[in-house]
Amino acid sequence: MISASLILCSQCLLPAIGVTAAPAAPPFSAGECVRMRITYAHLLAGRAALFVLAGRRGERDVTEFVAQAESAGFFAWLLRFRVRDRTVAAWDAASGCSLAIEKHLQEGRHRRDQVVAFDPEAGTAEVQDAAIRETRIEVGPCPLDVLSAFYVTRLRGVSEATPLELPVFDNGKRYTLGVRLVGRERLDLPAPLGRNTATLIIEPQLLAGSGLFVKRGRLKIWLTDDARRIPVRMRAKVAVGSVSADLESYDPGTGLPGAP
């Protein structure tokens, strides 16, 4: 019921959000930490966090994105349904391409481990996942993993008139992910953001292929309407009702390496 996919849609997936050109400085830096409280039927169901880290892959400096979620509260106790998900993605800021993603998902009795290494120049992905038969897949030039796609959305912005389109490879399939701006809202948020904070609401959509976001309105994400585009709220439809994630705390980071 609760997983890191709420954060990724996350998994996964802006100067002002209406501007499509990349800003002079990214809206996130190493050390950024976003923590969220997950609820179902207004009851605590879990907690999730998003981290940005500085890393290295081979001879290349990379940005690492980490998403993790754990069940907690009444539903975890009542249903004996435990969730412990962790996803780490390596993204190259210089090229804008994904280099790797590693998922370790534990949801009730279901467990899944997946490691994907991208070769952006060759347009291929090496996949280690018992649920995916192929181990080497043609993915085209410079694809994004689903978690990095969320941060690239923060970086590039969403036009009022035209959805942002991103090439994404996830769970053995390549597709085009569209992200559109669907509204604006003012929210009362924890410090340091405060009351009456302006936000914009974005919605991921599947434009081609098959993947995470098949139905319109399945996921909505609220970002602050400023240069940081901080994720502060998410709503995901489930079989009965919806699951919500709301900001508990935000740390902009220091720009230095760190680990959650």
N, C-alpha and C positions, 0 to 999 in steps of 0.2 A: 504493500500500500504506500509506503514511504520509501523513497530511494533517492540517490543522488541525481536521478533523471529529472526530478523536480528542479534541481539547481542547474542541471545542464541544459536541459531541453533547448543539461544542462545542460541537457543538458542540454548546454549549455547551455541566443546562443549571442567620441563625438565631441570641436568647440561647442556650439549648441547642437542639439540632436538633429536639427533640420539641415545641417551642413554635411556634405558627403566627403569633402576633402579631409585628409588626415591632419590633426592639429600638430603644432610645432612640437609639443611634448605630449606623450600619451596620458590618458586620464587615469592610469594606474601605474604603480611602480612596485619594485620588490619590497616586501614587507606589508603590503596591503592585506587587510583581513576583514572580511564581512561575515558576521555571524547571524544566523537566522533561527527563529523559533517556528517549528512546523506544527500546524494544528489541523484537526479534522473534527467537524461538528463543534467547533469552538473549544475543543479539548486538546491539551498537549499531546502530540503524537511523536515528536522527535526534535532533534536539533541538527542543523547543517552549517557548514562553514565553507567559505571560498578564500583561498590564499593565493598570493602572487609571490614567487620566489625567484631569485637569480640562480641560474645553474650553468652547467657546462656539459656539452655532449661532444665527445671527441675533441677536436681542436676549436670548436665553435662555442661561443657564449650564447646561452639560450635563456628565454623566459619560461619558467615553469608555472603552470596553473594547477592548483590542487582543489578538488571538490570532495567533501566528505559529509556523510550523513549517518546518524544513528537514531534508532528508535528510543523513545523514552515516554514516561507518563502512563496514563490510564490504559490506552489501547495496547501498548506493549505488554502490560501486566495482564489484562483481561484475555487477550487473544493468544498470549504466549508466542507472539510473532516478533522476532528480533530482526532488526536491520542494522547492518554495518557495511557501508559502501565507501570506497575510496578510489578516486580517479586522479591520475597525474598525467598532464600533457606537457610536452616540450614544444615550444614555438620559437621560430627564428624571426626576430623583429626586423632584421635587415632585409630578408626576402619576403616576409609575410607568410611563409609556408609552415605547415606543421612538420615536425620531425619525428614525433612518437607520441603514443598514448598508451597508458597502462591502467587497466580497470581490475579491481578486486571487489566483487559484489557478493554480499551475503544477505539474503532476504528470506527469512524463515528457513525452510530446508533447502532452498535453492542456493547454489553457489556457482559463481562463474568467474573465471580469471581470463583476462585477455591482454595480450601485448601486441602492439602494432608499431612497426618501424617504417617510416616513410622515406623514400628516395625522391625528393622533389624534381631532381634533374631527369631521372629515368622515368618518372611518372608511375612508380610502382609502390606497393606496400607489402611488407612481409608480415604475415599474421600468424600468431600463435593463439589458438582458441579451439578447444575441443568441439565447440558447436559450429565451427566453420570449416568446411572441407578443404577449400583452397588455402594454400599457404603463401602464395605469391599472386597478387591481384593487380591488374592494370587499373590505375586510378586517375590518370591524366596529370597534367602539370599543376604543381602547387596546390594540392587539396588541403582542406582544413579538417582536423578532427572536431568532434562536436563541442568539446569544452573550449578549445581555442576559438571556435566560431563565435561563441558568446562574447569573448573579450574583443575579437575583431569588430563585432557589432558596436561595442562601446567605443572603439577607436575610430571607426569610419563614419558612423552616423547613419541615420535613416531619413530619407527625403519625405517631405509631406506628400508628394505626388506619386513617387515610384518606390516600390520596396527595394531594400538592399538585397542583392543576390550573391550568395556565397557557395562555392563548390565544397561539398562536405563528403567525407568518407567515414562511415560508421557501421559497425557490425557486419562487415563484409560487403557493403553496398555503397555506391556513389550516387549522389543526388544533388540537386540544386535546392538550397534552403533560402527562402525569401523571408525577410523580416520587414514588417510594415508598422507604421505609426498609426495607432488607433484611437488615441485620446490623451487628455491631460487631466491631472487631478492634484489637489493640494492635500498633503498628509501631515499629521502630527507624528514626528519621528524622534527616536532617542537622540541625546546629545552625541556628537557635536552638531547634528543637523537641525534639530529643534522643531518647533511648531510651524504649521502652515508652509511646509517646504514644497516648492513646485516640483512636480514630477511629470514624466511623459510615460505613456503606456504603449509598449510594443508587443507584437504578436508574431511568433515564428509560423511560417507556412511552408508546406511542401510544394515546390514548383515543378519538379521533375524527378523521375525515379521513384524509389520507395524508401521510406525511412521513418523518422520519429513522428513527424507532425502531419498526420494524414487529414485530420479534420480541423476546419477553421474554428477558432475559439477554444481549442484544447488547452492552450497555455497562454497566459498573459504575464508580462514582466513590467514592473514599474521601475524606472530609472530617474535619478534626480536630474532636473532640468538645469544643469550647469556643466562646467568643463570636465567634471569627474565622471558623470553618468553612473553613479553608484547604484547598484541593484538594491532596492529597499523592500520590494514586495513581489511575490509570485503567486499565481493562482493556476492550478492544474485540475481539469475535470477528471473524475474517476467514474467507475461504474455507478456509484451512488453518491451524489453530491460533488464536493471538490475538496482538494487539499490545498492549504495555504501556507506560505512561508513569509514571515514578517521580520524586518530588521530588529535585532537585539542590540548589536553594537557594531561600530565601524572604526577601524584604525587605518589611516591613510598610508602608514608605513614610512620607512626612513630612506628607502632606495637602496638598502643594504641587504645582502643575503640573509636568509633566516629559514627557520623550519617550524611548522605548526606543532 
